Amino acid sequence: MRHLTASLPTSSPAILHLGSSKARPPSEDFNRVTGYPDATKQGLIVGCLLLGAFASNIYVGSLADWVGRRASILAGCVVFLIGGSIQTAAQNIHYMYGGRFLAGMGIGMLAMLAPLYQAEIAHPSIRGRLTTLQQFMLGIGALIASFIGYGCFHGLTGQAQWRLPLGIQLLPAVPLAFFILLLPESPRYLAMKGRSEEALQVLGRLHAHGDTTDPFVVAEHREILEQIRIEAEETRDAWVQLFTIKSNLRRLLLGIALQFSVQMTGVSVIQYYSPQIFASIGIDTSTTLGLQSGNSVIALIGEALCIWFIDRLGRRRPLIWANAISGFTFVLGTIIIKLFPAGSNNANASRAFVAMTWLFNLVFSSGIGPLSWAIPVEMFNSATRAKATAITSSAAWISNFMIAQVSPPAFASIGWKFYLVFAICGFTNALFFWAFLPETRGIPLEELDHYFEEVPVFVPGSYAGLKDPNAREQELRRGRVVVGGQAEDVTDILEEKEKV
């Protein structure tokens, strides 16, 4: 593309529309301002954002536990706005490096904090839909970005061709920074800080129109307080308990594996290098940009499907099937590109290859992408959730950076054979999650420790303690609390409140 080698960055590595030395030719004015960067420097412009996102996850978990979820989200918006402004006003390549790194830090913070906050305020029965809704909104952002990029490619020249897209990327962060101040703090964070009454008020606001005597609110409040009390007694250091308690370490390794598996599906290769990939089968850059816009629409359809089925089908089965189908699309795509390379002038082969990339995008967007962010935030207890998801998010960014750096030399040295890696990994990902990933649908966050202690490492055939999400929510509405595997009834608490 003739504007900057990056269009609008989003907060998910699955749909980062970042350019590269091999993807879209930068505009002449961008080359002039940045000193005509060679391929290595252009790649570093791309990589700085990913490195910034990785760096943010070193501290964002502790920050979220220190100042709260809302304040941390606000901080992420501010950091992103500073980084985006530096890019937009860049006077040389060093501005771009610094701006991209800061913007990446903001993106990394928001990508981790948004699903974390959503998971902590949601009903058990809709938690999956709420956390995956973020991916749907990212898809809308990607669709808008693709059309802005296409418009800049065909309609602008000079500095506006690359400064305008970089300036537009700032707009979504402004309302987010303001609206987060209107939302309540996470009740689990408030309870962790000893602000029990505030946590009760927030739960009433979230789940019962402000009624703090509602049985569901009282039961959930009781469950949160008891779980946090148990966590405080049993483990004083959240970082230590992540690595010393077997069930925590197991969950952490699953979260890291999940994020690495996303990149091994080949999604970033398609996103970053689609012009080069399509050129290898005879499709020009302008046509590729139009196809990417269509691909963004398909991604939205997939993300909408995920929102619809995630709390019906759960997390485990869709993730397994999506990985298997993604591997299948790469098998067929590899065969097509091997038999009908550029110059063969086979229109049907080109259409079939595009169809495979669109099918891949559909299954990725309906399963792998959204679930890679939804699952980690609902696997951990209150004491470890922020820190654990910071680590799993770091795995997402560093694996994304790895693929972005490895792909160009791989294309140069082995060509179409590079796609075989992703064809194989799609199937091995599916096998791995079939064997080791438990289902977490509908389990209240405070009951996950006990659940993961019950489920064996080899999961098939052992859905210990798994319940229908609506059934468990109804139990909470009747005042039934489960903490550490022990059931309690909050009816007495309600009766005492009525007497008072």
C-alpha positions in Angstrom: 0.0 0.0 0.0 1.3 3.5 -0.8 0.7 5.0 2.6 2.6 4.0 5.7 3.5 0.4 6.1 0.9 0.1 8.8 -2.7 0.8 8.9 -4.7 1.2 12.1 -3.3 -1.0 14.8 -5.8 -2.8 16.9 -5.5 -4.4 20.3 -5.5 -8.0 19.2 -2.5 -9.8 17.6 -4.9 -11.8 15.6 -5.9 -8.8 13.5 -3.0 -6.4 13.6 -2.9 -4.9 10.1 0.8 -4.0 10.3 2.9 -3.8 7.2 6.3 -5.1 6.6 9.2 -4.9 4.2 7.4 -7.5 2.1 3.8 -6.5 2.5 2.9 -3.0 1.3 5.3 -0.6 -0.4 5.4 2.6 1.8 4.6 6.0 0.4 7.4 8.1 -1.1 6.9 10.8 1.5 7.1 8.3 4.3 10.3 7.0 2.9 11.7 10.6 2.8 10.7 11.4 6.4 12.1 8.1 7.7 15.3 8.3 5.7 14.5 5.6 3.1 14.6 2.6 5.6 15.8 -0.7 4.3 14.0 -3.9 4.8 15.5 -4.5 8.3 14.5 -1.0 9.5 11.0 -1.4 8.1 10.7 -4.7 9.9 11.8 -3.0 13.1 9.0 -0.4 12.7 6.5 -3.3 12.7 8.3 -5.1 15.5 8.5 -2.2 17.9 4.7 -2.2 18.4 4.8 -5.9 19.2 7.8 -5.5 21.6 6.0 -2.6 23.3 2.9 -4.8 23.8 5.2 -7.5 25.2 6.9 -5.1 27.6 3.6 -3.7 28.9 2.7 -7.2 30.2 5.7 -7.1 32.6 4.0 -4.6 34.8 0.3 -4.4 33.8 -0.8 -7.3 36.0 0.8 -5.7 39.1 -0.6 -2.3 38.1 -4.2 -3.8 37.8 -3.9 -5.2 41.3 -2.5 -2.0 42.7 -4.6 0.8 41.3 -7.6 -1.2 40.0 -8.9 -2.4 36.6 -10.5 0.9 35.6 -7.5 3.1 36.4 -5.2 0.7 34.5 -7.5 0.8 31.4 -7.4 4.6 31.6 -3.6 4.5 31.8 -3.5 2.2 28.8 -5.5 4.7 26.8 -3.2 7.5 27.8 0.0 5.6 26.8 -1.6 4.6 23.5 -2.6 8.2 22.7 1.0 9.5 23.4 2.5 6.8 21.2 0.0 7.4 18.4 0.6 11.1 18.5 4.4 10.7 18.2 3.8 8.4 15.2 1.5 10.9 13.5 3.9 13.8 14.0 7.0 11.7 13.3 10.0 13.7 11.8 12.3 10.8 11.4 12.5 7.1 11.9 13.4 7.4 15.5 10.1 9.0 16.2 8.4 6.0 14.6 10.4 3.6 16.7 9.5 5.4 19.9 5.9 6.0 18.9 5.3 2.5 17.8 6.8 1.1 21.0 4.6 3.3 23.2 1.5 2.6 21.2 2.3 -1.1 21.6 2.5 -0.7 25.3 -0.9 0.8 25.4 -2.3 -1.9 23.1 -0.8 -4.6 25.2 -2.3 -3.1 28.4 -5.8 -2.8 26.9 -5.7 -6.2 25.2 -5.1 -7.9 28.6 -7.2 -5.6 30.8 -10.4 -5.5 28.8 -11.3 -9.2 28.9 -10.0 -9.4 32.5 -12.4 -6.6 33.6 -15.3 -8.1 31.5 -14.8 -11.6 33.0 -14.9 -10.2 36.6 -18.2 -8.3 36.2 -20.1 -10.9 34.1 -22.7 -13.4 35.1 -21.3 -17.0 34.7 -23.9 -17.8 32.0 -22.9 -14.9 29.7 -19.2 -14.5 30.6 -18.0 -16.1 27.4 -20.3 -13.9 25.2 -19.1 -10.7 27.0 -15.4 -11.5 26.8 -15.6 -12.5 23.1 -17.6 -9.4 22.3 -14.3 -7.6 22.5 -13.0 -9.6 19.5 -16.2 -8.7 17.6 -15.6 -5.0 18.2 -12.0 -5.4 17.1 -13.3 -6.9 13.9 -15.4 -3.8 13.3 -12.2 -1.8 13.8 -10.3 -4.0 11.4 -13.1 -3.6 8.8 -13.0 0.2 9.1 -9.2 0.2 9.0 -9.2 -1.8 5.8 -11.5 0.7 4.1 -9.4 3.6 5.3 -6.3 1.9 4.0 -7.9 1.2 0.7 -9.1 4.9 0.4 -5.7 6.3 1.3 -4.1 4.0 -1.3 -6.3 5.3 -4.1 -7.2 8.8 -3.0 -4.4 10.6 -1.2 -0.8 11.6 -1.9 2.0 13.2 0.1 2.1 13.3 3.9 -1.7 12.9 4.3 -1.3 9.4 2.7 0.4 8.1 5.9 -0.2 10.7 8.6 -4.0 10.6 8.3 -4.4 6.8 9.0 -2.0 7.2 12.0 -4.0 10.1 13.3 -7.4 8.3 12.9 -6.1 5.5 15.1 -6.2 7.9 18.1 -10.0 8.4 17.9 -11.3 5.2 19.6 -9.0 5.6 22.6 -10.6 9.0 23.6 -14.2 7.8 24.3 -12.8 4.7 26.0 -10.8 6.8 28.4 -13.8 8.8 29.3 -16.4 6.1 29.4 -14.3 3.8 31.6 -14.7 6.4 34.4 -18.5 5.9 34.3 -18.3 2.1 34.8 -18.0 0.4 38.2 -14.8 -1.0 39.5 -14.4 -4.8 39.5 -16.1 -6.2 42.6 -13.4 -8.8 42.9 -10.7 -6.1 43.0 -12.7 -4.2 45.7 -13.0 -7.3 47.8 -9.3 -8.0 47.4 -8.6 -4.5 48.8 -10.9 -5.0 51.8 -13.7 -2.8 50.4 -16.4 -5.4 51.0 -19.4 -3.0 51.2 -18.4 -1.3 47.9 -18.1 -4.7 46.3 -21.6 -5.5 47.4 -22.9 -2.2 46.0 -21.3 -2.9 42.7 -22.7 -6.4 42.5 -26.1 -5.1 43.2 -25.7 -2.5 40.5 -24.5 -5.1 38.0 -26.9 -7.9 38.6 -30.0 -6.7 40.5 -30.7 -3.0 39.6 -29.0 -1.9 42.8 -30.7 -4.4 45.1 -28.1 -5.5 47.6 -30.5 -8.0 49.2 -31.1 -10.0 46.0 -30.2 -13.7 46.7 -27.9 -13.9 43.7 -26.0 -10.7 44.7 -25.7 -11.9 48.3 -24.6 -15.4 47.3 -22.0 -14.1 44.8 -20.7 -11.5 47.3 -20.4 -14.2 50.0 -18.6 -16.5 47.5 -16.1 -13.8 46.5 -15.3 -12.9 50.1 -14.8 -16.4 51.1 -12.6 -17.3 48.2 -10.4 -14.2 48.8 -10.2 -15.1 52.5 -9.0 -18.6 51.5 -6.5 -17.2 49.0 -5.1 -14.8 51.6 -4.7 -17.5 54.2 -3.2 -20.2 51.9 -1.0 -18.1 49.7 0.4 -14.7 50.5 2.3 -14.1 47.3 0.4 -14.3 44.0 3.6 -14.5 41.9 4.9 -17.4 44.0 1.6 -19.3 44.0 1.5 -19.2 40.2 4.6 -21.3 40.0 4.4 -23.4 43.2 0.8 -24.6 43.2 0.3 -27.4 40.7 -3.1 -26.4 39.4 -2.0 -22.8 39.0 1.1 -23.8 37.0 -1.0 -26.1 34.9 -3.4 -23.3 34.1 -0.5 -20.9 33.3 1.1 -23.3 30.9 -2.2 -23.9 29.2 -2.7 -20.2 28.8 0.8 -19.7 27.3 0.4 -22.7 25.0 -3.0 -21.3 23.9 -1.4 -17.9 22.9 1.5 -19.6 21.1 -0.9 -21.9 19.3 -2.7 -18.9 17.8 0.4 -17.8 16.0 1.1 -21.3 14.8 -2.2 -21.4 12.9 -0.5 -18.9 10.4 -2.9 -16.0 11.1 -0.2 -13.4 11.4 1.5 -14.6 8.2 -1.8 -14.1 6.3 -2.4 -10.7 7.9 1.2 -9.3 7.5 2.2 -10.8 4.2 -1.1 -11.3 2.3 0.1 -9.1 -0.7 3.2 -11.3 -1.0 1.2 -14.5 -0.5 -1.5 -13.6 -3.1 1.2 -12.4 -5.5 2.7 -15.9 -5.4 -0.5 -17.2 -7.0 -0.8 -14.2 -9.5 -3.1 -11.7 -7.6 -1.9 -8.1 -7.7 -1.7 -5.7 -4.7 -4.7 -3.6 -5.5 -6.9 -6.7 -5.8 -5.4 -8.0 -2.5 -6.4 -4.8 -0.7 -10.0 -5.3 -1.9 -10.0 -8.9 -0.8 -8.8 -7.9 2.6 -11.8 -5.7 3.0 -14.0 -8.7 2.2 -12.0 -10.7 4.6 -12.8 -8.2 7.4 -16.5 -8.8 6.8 -16.0 -12.5 7.0 -14.1 -12.0 10.3 -17.1 -10.1 11.7 -19.4 -12.9 10.7 -17.1 -15.4 12.5 -16.9 -13.3 15.6 -20.7 -12.9 15.7 -21.0 -16.7 15.5 -18.6 -17.0 18.4 -20.7 -14.7 20.6 -23.8 -16.7 19.8 -22.4 -20.2 20.5 -19.7 -19.8 23.1 -22.0 -20.1 26.1 -24.0 -22.8 24.3 -21.2 -25.1 23.1 -18.5 -24.0 25.5 -14.8 -23.3 24.9 -13.2 -26.7 24.4 -15.0 -28.2 21.4 -15.1 -25.0 19.2 -11.4 -24.5 19.9 -10.5 -28.1 18.9 -12.6 -28.0 15.7 -11.5 -24.6 14.7 -7.8 -25.6 14.9 -8.4 -28.8 12.9 -10.3 -26.9 10.2 -7.6 -24.2 10.0 -5.0 -26.9 9.5 -7.2 -28.4 6.7 -7.4 -25.0 4.9 -3.6 -24.7 4.9 -3.2 -28.2 3.5 -5.5 -27.3 0.6 -4.0 -23.8 0.2 -0.5 -25.3 0.1 -1.4 -27.8 -2.6 -3.0 -25.0 -4.7 -0.1 -22.7 -4.5 2.4 -25.5 -5.2 0.5 -26.7 -8.3 -0.6 -23.3 -9.7 2.1 -20.7 -8.8 2.2 -17.1 -10.2 2.4 -17.3 -14.0 0.2 -20.3 -14.4 -2.7 -17.9 -15.2 -5.3 -20.3 -13.6 -8.1 -18.1 -12.4 -10.0 -21.0 -10.8 -6.9 -21.8 -8.7 -6.6 -18.2 -7.6 -10.3 -18.2 -6.6 -9.9 -21.5 -4.7 -6.9 -20.2 -2.9 -8.7 -17.0 -1.8 -11.6 -19.2 -0.7 -9.3 -21.2 1.5 -8.0 -18.0 3.2 -11.5 -16.8 3.7 -12.6 -20.1 5.2 -9.5 -20.0 7.5 -10.5 -16.5 8.6 -14.0 -17.6 9.3 -13.0 -20.5 11.6 -10.2 -18.5 13.2 -12.6 -15.6 14.0 -15.4 -17.8 15.2 -13.1 -19.9 17.5 -9.4 -19.5 17.9 -9.0 -15.7 18.0 -11.8 -14.8 20.5 -11.2 -17.9 22.7 -7.5 -17.2 23.0 -8.4 -14.1 25.1 -11.5 -15.4 26.7 -10.2 -18.6 28.2 -7.1 -17.3 30.1 -9.1 -14.7 32.0 -11.5 -17.2 33.4 -9.0 -19.9 34.5 -7.5 -18.2 37.5 -8.6 -17.0 40.9 -8.8 -13.4 42.0 -5.3 -13.3 43.5 -3.6 -14.5 40.4 -5.8 -13.5 37.5 -4.2 -10.2 36.6 -0.7 -11.5 36.9 -1.4 -14.7 35.1 -3.1 -13.1 32.2 -0.3 -10.6 31.9 2.1 -13.6 31.4 -0.2 -15.3 28.9 -0.7 -12.0 27.0 3.1 -11.6 26.9 3.2 -15.0 25.2 0.8 -13.7 22.6 2.9 -10.7 21.7 6.3 -12.4 21.7 5.1 -15.2 19.5 3.5 -12.7 17.2 6.9 -10.9 17.0 8.6 -14.2 16.3 6.4 -15.0 13.4 6.7 -11.5 12.0 10.5 -11.8 12.0 10.8 -15.4 10.9 8.4 -15.3 7.9 10.4 -13.1 5.4 13.5 -15.3 5.5 11.4 -18.4 5.5 9.5 -17.2 2.3 12.9 -16.4 0.7 14.5 -19.7 1.5 11.7 -22.3 1.2 8.8 -20.5 -0.4 5.5 -22.4 -0.4 6.9 -25.1 1.9 6.7 -22.6 4.8 2.9 -23.1 4.8 3.3 -26.7 5.7 4.4 -25.6 9.2 0.9 -24.1 9.8 -0.9 -27.0 8.1 0.7 -29.4 10.6 0.3 -27.1 13.6 -3.4 -26.7 13.0 -3.8 -30.4 13.6 -1.3 -30.6 16.5 -3.0 -27.7 18.2 -6.4 -29.5 18.0 -4.8 -32.7 19.4 -3.1 -30.8 22.3 -6.3 -29.0 23.4 -8.4 -32.2 23.0 -6.0 -33.9 25.4 -5.2 -31.2 28.0 -7.7 -28.3 28.0 -10.7 -28.6 30.4 -14.0 -27.0 29.7 -14.6 -23.8 31.8 -18.1 -22.8 30.6 -20.4 -21.5 33.3 -18.2 -22.2 36.3 -18.2 -19.3 38.7 -14.7 -17.7 38.9 -14.5 -18.5 42.7 -15.0 -22.2 42.0 -12.2 -22.7 39.4 -9.5 -23.6 41.9 -11.5 -26.6 43.1 -12.5 -27.5 39.6 -8.9 -27.6 38.3 -7.8 -29.7 41.2 -10.5 -32.3 40.3 -9.9 -32.5 36.6 -7.0 -34.7 35.7 -4.2 -33.5 33.3 -5.5 -35.8 30.5 -9.0 -34.4 30.1 -11.1 -36.6 27.7 -13.8 -38.4 29.5 -13.4 -36.6 32.9 -15.6 -33.5 33.0 -15.4 -33.3 36.8 -17.8 -30.9 38.4 -18.9 -29.4 35.1 -22.4 -28.0 35.1 -24.8 -26.2 32.9 -24.1 -22.5 33.3 -27.7 -21.6 33.7 -28.2 -24.3 36.3 -25.2 -23.0 38.4 -26.5 -19.4 38.1 -29.9 -20.6 39.3 -28.2 -22.1 42.3 -26.6 -18.8 43.1 -30.0 -17.1 42.7 -31.4 -19.5 45.4 -28.5 -18.5 47.6 -26.3 -21.6 47.2 -22.6 -20.8 47.6 -19.7 -23.2 46.8 -16.3 -22.3 48.2 -13.4 -24.7 48.1 -15.8 -27.5 47.1 -18.0 -26.9 50.2 -21.6 -25.8 49.7 -23.3 -23.2 51.9 -26.7 -21.4 52.0 -27.0 -17.7 52.4 -30.7 -17.8 53.4 -29.7 -17.1 57.0 -27.8 -14.0 56.0 -30.8 -12.7 54.1 -33.1 -13.3 57.1 -30.7 -11.4 59.4 -30.7 -8.5 57.0 -34.5 -8.4 56.9 -34.7 -8.3 60.7 -32.2 -5.4 60.7 
